[in-house]
């Protein structure tokens, strides 16, 4: 079983062209600071930032939400590593 409370990392997110921090808790819940900034309650300032970045990149940028594949993959990777250590 995991002996940590929370772990975090910063990953590049191409959905919003930013480097949010992803936090994973020992209960397997996960959160992303990018969702807090660019998610469903996005501020006018953050929306303008995404629109401007999107113009430069030539594509629409949009946060994928709390079930983002990057968050899920990182969470699953952590618990797979933990399981592998427990077997050793």
Secondary structure, DSSP 8 states (H G I E B T S, - for coil): ----SEEEEE--BTTTTB--EEEEETTS-EEEHHHHHHSTT--HHHHHHHHHHHHHHTS------TT-HHHHHHHHHHHHHHHHHHH-
